[in-house]
Amino acid sequence: MINAQDIKNGTCIRLDGKLYFCIEFLHVKPGKGNTFMRTKLKDVVDGYVLERRFNIGEKLEDVRVERRPYQYLYKEGDDYVFMNQETFEQIPIAHDQINGVDYMKEGEIVEVVTDASSETVLFADVPTKVVLKITYTEPGLKGDTATNATKPATVETGAEIRVPLFINEGETVEVDTRDGSYLGRVK
């Protein structure tokens, strides 16, 4: 159990039988009345954000989470199989529990977040920036950089992203896994 004033960004708590990560908090001391904490909590399973107020001194059930590096090995049905980098144990993780799954390639190291008390997997995070090779796109036009026009391109994982007109097939680009946006070319 932790006190409400101990909530920080990244703190995981159990509230109404669900797990939430604190993504934003504010310690509020009004002119009249008691001090309280205004928080934004993100549901681990559904991903929706909840705004909640806690009085100072209110007891909350905290959940100890562990973040470990796992290596993506292969896809088996709807699950993705990962290997723990320390113990070499293999675990399957469902498609909807992986953030940025469309931009994950074999051998990629991801961060898996688990509940330390029950050893259940909460979710897995692909790195925010990944380097991928363009497997298909329309031919590029040299010198066409004056406008911010983009064209569709398919990367090696099969996902489709939008790239500038001058990008050609076979080039490697950096992609943001949160929204699939093009970040730049990689030499």
Secondary structure, DSSP 8 states (H G I E B T S, - for coil): -EEGGG--TT-EEEETTEEEEEEEEEEE--SSS--EEEEEEEETTT--EEEEEEETT-EEEE--EEEEEEEEEEEETTEEEEEETTT--EEEEEGGGEETGGG--TT-EEEEEEETTT--EEEEE--SEEEEEEEEE----TT--SS--EEEEEETTS-EEEEETT--TT-EEEEETTTTEEEEEE-
